[in-house]
Amino acid sequence: MFFHKKPLMSAVKVDEANPRFAQLLLEQFGGATGELTAALQYWVQSFHCEDPGIKDMLQDIAIEEFSHLEMVGKLIEMHTKNVDQTDAYKSTLFAVRGVGPHLLDSQGQAWTGAYVNEGGDVVRDLRANIGAEAGARQTYEELIKLAPDTGTKETLHFLLTREISHTQMFMKALEAMGKLTDPLFGNIPPDSTVDLYFNLSTNGKDERGPWNSEPTFQYIAEPSPRA
């Protein structure tokens, strides 16, 4: 069962309503990297996780992401409330949709379940989650740069910080499993090409680094088709 506690996870403050910025905030409500996507992604992943500790972590973080969704929704509501007669409001999606949050991104694209990235393997899922948190953090960083008032910036800063916390939690879970940096997870071993680096981009200087050098990789300077 679920219980909803009415107080927000952290205070949401808006010094001055700005409906154009509210439209940008929709990115974190109904967008691909938004809080709804993260909440549903981690919640669904928890059902195929056999480790009780990681399962609990995924569910705790999923519920926190729903709390973040509530905060973003409140921000959007506060940035659109009582401004419906302004030209700024009439130039936004809210002029047709009405005030408050909607399951759209900042360009009006409807949210879709295709955004949810889950695959039934805990290592694969946790790694996907690290990428998801990175995407959310990048979006929050850009929103903070564009935020029109201090109160909004402070709220977004809290949400950005929690994305960093979640990233650390997922990394620690992988580390506890010995899978943080191990690429060879799964049940079917790779074939003999696993340590080959194919130099397939030959315009200009060929760069070298640990991603294509010994002891991990054998550099194939001029690859040819396999028989």
PyMOL commands that set and color helices and strands:
alter all, ss='L'
color gray80, all
select helices_A, chain A and resi 19-25+27-30+35-47+52-80+87-90+94-97+113-115+122-146+150-176+192-195
alter helices_A, ss='H'
color red, helices_A
select strands_A, chain A and resi 196-198+218-220
alter strands_A, ss='S'
color yellow, strands_A
deselect
rebuild
show_as cartoon
